[in-house]
């Protein structure tokens, strides 16, 4: 989904509503229900994960952002979740929609507390410890600095209830969704449910850090009017497209046919796990088996083979890591996790690149063995997904780490063009580029807890399994990054970000697939 400038989207919304005349109020109410419903769905998912405290506090501001929050609160209440509303500006919103929603919340039996500057209500933090704080204070139209009750509400959203999940409506309050610099008074979110389209500033690392995971809540604005304000396909200073759940879901069949068998879903070969690094290929195999691939073969060292037999019984032992292979016997391969940097490892990289026309994931040590020679990949003729982190891409291209970090989008685009492969640059806000394509995809799922040993190995196995099932390299990279990040987000809720590990991510992948289809 394309990024937009916040002001452009607001103008398009106003223009469309003005064209409707007397019907504008009903359409605006529909938009609020749609966005509020999207927020409520995310809040409910979080509350279900955090355990018995099925409760939320919605901090609702004076305008349409507050209306979205009230609509979400009402939806949650009707679904059986405990919810309170802290209203920061009364019910005098000019259109009357916010007032009607506040009254509907009261009529439904919800607590709607009016906050006045200096009355101490927010300092008392409500009547119960919530599982979620919802920031519905201000949207993209906010400018300046908060004052009075608004300033107290922002402080509450920043500081109250350490460890509670924070969900922002449209953007974290106090930020316009555009600027790279985030004001200090802006409350950071764990998840942001943005209305209609992702905002341009969410493509910056600072914006994504402020927003956390970004989800889009569509509303029924005509497609042509929304597309008219989308940013161009090529951007010089950031990603062009946000990977969304609907786009990823569209890559998978709604159901498998009844007479399917394992041979229908690909034969994936994993190569890695030298004597010194058996864990990497084990985690890669766990990720591959959660991808839906029919058969997963593992060519590895004797040390790793023992670990895989014990921990990944569904994987099929293949020949030794450095054996000669019939590459056409497999529909896809993953090369590199725990491979090592020995002369034998260098030989297996060369033979695998030119051994077949089937797709392959190049990861970890396999990338390291190509350092300084990115054009090698262009000549091999195989469809490839390469999954470097910043240091690996630095060595491959011959640029400093600081240069890569200063322009991650430019670096990943250049790598894709020079190598002739799909490149997935890991890190906060994973970015993906394809050769001869100006677009840059940003993955909005994931969290800092995924910065743990083996997380990338799981991702490589997952992408390899998607390739084995017939997804194109670009689609496999986009879907794999999104599902892997969502599984990591589920782990952060269950185990907390500091305590989660790579194996936890593999165990969360089934629920990530279920949520992709709107289940669970």
Buried (B, 14 or more C-beta within 10 A) or exposed (E): BBBBBBBBBBEBBEEBBEEEEEEBEEBBBEBBBBBBBBBBBBBBBBBEBBEEBBBBBBBBBBBBBBBBBBBBBBBBBEBEBBBBBBBBBBBEBEBEBBBBBBEBBEEEEBBBBBBEEEEEBBEEBBEEEBBBBBBBBBBBBBEEEBEEBBBBBBBBBBEBBEEBBBBBBBBBBBBBBBEEEBBEBBBBBBBBBBBBBBBBBBBBBBBBBBBBBBBBBBBEBEEEBBEEBBBEEEBEEBBBBBBBBEBBBEBBEEEEEEEEEEEEBBBBBBBBBBBEBBBBBBBBBBBBBBBBBBBBBBBBBEBBBEBBEEBBEEBBEBEEBBEEBEBEEBBBBBBBBBBBEBEEBBEBBBEBBEBBEBBBBBBBBBBBBBBEEBEBBBEBEBBBBBBBBBEBBBBBBEBEEEEBEEBBBBBBBBBBBBBBBBBBBBBBBBBBBBBEBEBBBBBBBBBEBBBBEBBBBBBBBBBBBBBBBBBBBBBBBBBBBBBBBBBBBBBBBBBEBEEBBBBBBBBBBEBBBEBBEEEB
